[in-house]
């Protein structure tokens, strides 16, 4: 079975880059056979993600067991959001048997590099969660 860790985000939209940071920090520690891929896509689709949560809050969705809540990962006119892509794969019968989504609540999505303090503080806990998921 192919195993892929996909870090999604935009390093030039502040906290939207957290998925990329987590994936890069996990990369040296992944079990053999796990492929780490970065996916920098149009960031506006996740600007309003996890509306109402606290910055730095971690979220886990078992996408193989149930749909990812539509409001968790928004979309734009340029690209599917994460949840929409997962649900399209499910509808097409292409969803792998195991898909887990780990999200970090963002605070700042303005143009610029670097994470806000609460999101930076969530990176190491997110790395630990991802590594536990990978076994």
N, C-alpha and C positions, 0 to 999 in steps of 0.2 A: 504494500500500500504506500502510495506517495504521500509524504508529509511536507506541508509548506507552512511557513510562518510568513504572513503578509503584513508588513508595516505600511499603513495607509496614512497619508497626510500631506501637508505642504509646509516645508521648512521656512518659507517666506511669509507665513501668516501666523506668526507667534505660536500660540498653544495648539494650533492645528497640526504642528509638526511633531507632537508628542508620540504618535504612532511610529514615526520614523526613528525617533530617538530610542524608544523602547526596543524596536527591532534591532538596531545597531548594537545596543548594550547586551541584548540576548545572544546575538550572533556567535560570540566566542564560546558560549556555554551550551549550545544546542546539542542534543544527542546526535550521534552519527545517523546520517540519512535524512536529516531535516534540512530542507532548502529554505533559506531566508531571502525574501524578495521585498524590495521597497516599491511602493506604488504612490508616486506623487501625482495626484490628480487635482482638478479644479476644486479649490477649497471651499467655495461658498456653499457646497452641498452639506457641509458639516458645521457651519457656523452656528446654527441654532440647535445643534445636537444636544440631547439631554437637557432640554430647557427646564429650568427650575432646580437643577442639582447644584451641589456645592463644587466649586473649582477643585480639581484634584481627586474627586470622588471616582472610584473604580466601578465599572459595570461589567457584568458577565452575562452573555446570552448563549444558550445552547441552540444554535441555529439549525441543527439537524433534528432536534426534537420539536421545535415550534418556531413560527415566524418571528423574525426580529421585529420589535415594535417599529412601525413606520416612522414615528416621530423621533426615534433614537438616532437615525442617520438620515438627514434630509437629502434632497437632490437639487440639481440646478438644471437649466436648459442645456447644459453642455455634457453632462455625464450622469449615469445612474449613481444613486447613493449606495452605500454598503448594503443596507437592508433590501433595497430594490434589486440589487444584483443577486443577492442570495435567493430572494423569492423568485426571480426569473429562472435561476438555475434549478430551483425546486420544481417549477412549472414545466421546465424542459426535461426533467428527469436527469439532470446533470449534477445535482448536489451530492457531494461526497457523503459517505455514511456518518462522518463526524466533522462538524464545523462549529467551532467555538469562537465567539467574538468577545474580545476584552476591550472596553472603552474607558477612557479617562475623561472626566468632566473638564471642559476648558473654561477659561475666564476671558482671555484676550485673543482676538482674531484679527487684529489690525495688521497692516503690512509691517513686516520686520522679522528679524530672526531672534530666536531665544524664547524660552518658556517663562511664563509667570511663576512666581515663587510657589504657589500651591500646586501647580501642575508639575513643576520640577521636583517638588517633594514627593509626588506620586509616582515618579518614574521608577525608582527602585522597588517599591511595592508591586508595581505593575510587572516589572521584570520577574520578580519572584512568582507571581501568579502565572505568568506565561510559562516559566520553566516548570512549574508544577504540572500545568496542563500538558506539557510536552513529555513529562515523565522522565 
